[in-house]
Amino acid sequence: MKTQNIVRIPLDKLLPHPENPNRMSKATFEKLKRLIAQSHNYEPLIVRNHPEIENHFEIINGYHRLTALKELGETFADCVIWDVNDDQARILLATLNRLGGKDELAAKIELIKNLSEKFSIKELSKLLPDTKGAIEKLKDITKPLPQLADNPKLFLNTLVFFLDDEQIKVVNSALEKAMPQSLERKRQETKSEKMTAALTVIAEAYIKGLKNGRLQNN
């Protein structure tokens, strides 16, 4: 395995790959920027020698870190230079920003509890990808959940899928109708939690319909 040396490269020598599909929401970007400003640490950018512009480098992974560093007034970035061709660069663009694990629930609860001893919920919501509501719920879990007793390796799962304009209209309409109607519950839950509950209701109804012979699984 090759040793990956970290080199400091001027920001004006780092150029984004024109085919990079990854985009970060404004809220997530602001969290990234705050984290870098607070800790002065970040994962080194992965770059390659620019295929067309001499003495410049093309970013394979780390465009948002570069943008954050620029907005924070930095002039250099820590980078790792990889020797990859155009096709390899494209494969990395399609995978590096999409590959990742998922949170094991028990470990995530413990992590949030430990962090909350030194940081407020408000501070954590600005630094972590989790919403304020999710952090509060994880922090306040004081006894083992029934799900954890049955499955100690339970994960917090993330689903990613893509919808066209017509599909999103149908899905949003179904989710709105399936969302919990309790006003108290509506006040307590975040939008993502309401949508999760609604999606689960729809899925359970579909499975029940299949079992009762009301629906056909095509």
C-alpha positions in Angstrom: 0.0 0.0 0.0 1.4 3.4 -1.0 2.1 6.0 1.7 -0.2 9.0 1.3 1.8 12.1 1.9 -0.2 15.3 2.8 1.0 18.4 0.9 -0.1 22.0 1.3 -1.4 23.5 -1.9 -2.4 27.1 -2.5 -6.2 27.4 -2.9 -5.9 29.2 -6.3 -4.1 26.1 -7.7 -7.0 23.8 -6.9 -9.7 23.6 -9.5 -13.0 21.6 -9.3 -13.7 18.7 -11.6 -16.3 19.8 -14.1 -18.2 16.5 -13.9 -18.5 16.4 -10.1 -22.1 15.5 -9.3 -22.0 16.0 -5.6 -23.9 18.9 -4.1 -24.3 19.9 -0.4 -27.2 21.7 1.1 -26.6 25.2 2.4 -27.3 24.0 6.0 -24.9 21.1 5.8 -22.3 23.3 4.2 -22.6 25.8 7.1 -22.1 23.0 9.6 -19.0 21.9 7.7 -17.6 25.5 7.7 -18.3 25.9 11.4 -16.6 22.6 12.2 -13.5 23.6 10.3 -13.4 27.1 11.9 -13.8 25.6 15.4 -11.5 22.7 15.2 -9.0 23.8 12.5 -9.1 20.2 11.3 -10.6 18.7 8.2 -10.0 15.6 6.0 -7.4 16.3 3.4 -8.7 17.0 -0.1 -8.0 14.3 -2.7 -6.6 15.8 -5.9 -4.8 14.8 -9.1 -2.4 16.7 -11.3 -4.6 18.8 -13.6 -4.8 17.1 -17.0 -4.8 20.4 -19.0 -3.5 23.2 -16.8 0.2 23.1 -15.7 1.0 23.5 -12.0 -2.6 23.2 -11.1 -4.6 20.3 -9.5 -8.1 19.0 -10.1 -10.2 18.1 -7.1 -11.6 14.5 -6.9 -13.0 14.8 -3.4 -13.2 17.9 -1.2 -14.8 20.7 -3.3 -17.0 21.8 -0.4 -14.0 21.8 2.0 -12.2 24.0 -0.5 -15.1 26.4 -0.6 -15.3 26.5 3.2 -11.6 27.2 3.4 -11.9 30.0 1.0 -14.8 31.6 2.9 -12.8 31.3 6.1 -10.0 33.3 4.6 -7.5 30.4 4.3 -4.9 30.4 1.5 -3.7 26.8 1.5 -5.4 23.4 1.8 -4.0 20.0 3.0 -4.2 17.6 0.1 -3.3 14.1 -1.0 -2.3 13.7 -4.6 -3.5 10.6 -6.4 -2.2 9.4 -9.7 -5.4 8.5 -11.6 -6.5 8.8 -15.2 -9.7 10.4 -16.5 -11.8 7.2 -16.2 -10.5 6.5 -12.7 -11.3 10.1 -11.6 -14.8 9.7 -12.9 -15.4 6.5 -11.0 -14.0 8.1 -7.8 -16.3 11.1 -8.3 -19.3 8.8 -8.5 -18.3 6.8 -5.4 -16.3 8.8 -2.9 -19.1 11.1 -2.0 -21.7 8.4 -2.0 -20.0 5.5 -0.2 -20.4 5.5 3.5 -21.5 3.6 6.5 -24.6 4.1 8.6 -24.9 4.8 12.3 -25.3 1.9 14.7 -28.1 3.2 17.0 -26.6 2.1 20.4 -23.2 3.6 19.5 -24.9 6.8 18.2 -26.8 7.2 21.4 -23.7 6.9 23.5 -21.8 9.3 21.2 -24.5 11.9 21.5 -24.7 11.5 25.3 -21.0 12.0 25.6 -21.0 15.1 23.3 -23.9 16.6 25.1 -21.9 16.7 28.3 -19.7 19.5 26.8 -21.9 20.9 24.1 -25.5 22.2 24.1 -28.1 20.8 21.8 -28.0 24.0 19.8 -24.2 23.8 19.4 -24.4 20.1 18.4 -27.1 20.8 15.8 -24.8 23.4 14.2 -21.9 20.9 14.0 -23.5 17.5 13.4 -25.4 16.4 10.3 -28.3 15.4 12.6 -31.3 17.7 13.2 -31.8 19.4 16.6 -34.9 17.2 17.2 -33.0 14.0 16.4 -30.2 15.0 18.8 -32.6 15.7 21.6 -34.4 12.4 21.2 -31.1 10.5 21.2 -29.7 12.4 24.2 -32.9 11.8 26.2 -32.9 8.0 25.8 -32.2 6.8 29.3 -33.2 3.1 29.1 -32.6 0.4 26.5 -35.1 0.5 23.6 -37.1 -2.7 22.9 -35.6 -2.7 19.4 -32.0 -2.7 20.9 -32.8 -5.6 23.2 -33.9 -7.6 20.2 -31.1 -6.3 17.9 -28.1 -4.7 19.6 -26.6 -3.9 16.2 -29.6 -1.9 15.1 -28.7 0.8 12.5 -30.0 4.3 11.8 -30.7 3.7 8.1 -30.7 6.3 5.3 -32.6 5.8 2.1 -31.6 7.8 -1.0 -33.6 7.7 -4.2 -34.5 10.0 -7.0 -37.9 11.1 -8.3 -39.1 13.1 -11.3 -41.5 16.0 -11.0 -44.6 13.9 -11.4 -43.4 11.3 -9.0 -42.6 13.8 -6.3 -46.1 15.3 -6.5 -47.7 11.9 -6.0 -45.3 10.9 -3.2 -45.7 14.3 -1.4 -49.5 14.0 -1.6 -49.4 10.5 -0.1 -47.0 11.4 2.6 -49.2 14.4 3.6 -52.3 12.2 3.9 -50.4 9.6 5.9 -48.7 11.9 8.3 -49.8 11.5 12.0 -52.8 13.8 12.7 -52.2 14.4 16.4 -51.5 18.1 16.9 -49.3 17.4 19.9 -47.2 14.9 17.9 -47.0 17.3 15.0 -45.5 20.0 17.3 -42.9 17.6 18.7 -41.7 15.9 15.6 -39.4 17.3 12.9 -40.4 17.3 9.3 -38.1 14.4 8.5 -39.5 12.4 11.4 -43.1 13.1 10.2 -42.2 11.9 6.7 -40.5 8.8 8.1 -43.6 7.9 10.1 -45.8 8.6 7.1 -43.7 6.5 4.8 -43.8 3.6 7.3 -47.7 3.9 7.5 -47.9 3.7 3.7 -45.5 0.7 3.5 -47.4 -1.2 6.3 -50.7 -0.5 4.6 -49.3 -1.9 1.3 -48.0 -5.0 3.0 -51.3 -5.5 4.8 -53.1 -5.2 1.5 -50.9 -7.8 -0.1 -51.6 -10.2 2.7 -55.4 -9.7 2.5 -55.4 -10.1 -1.2 -56.6 -6.6 -1.9 -53.4 -5.8 -3.9 -51.3 -7.5 -6.4 -47.6 -7.5 -6.2 -46.5 -6.8 -9.8 
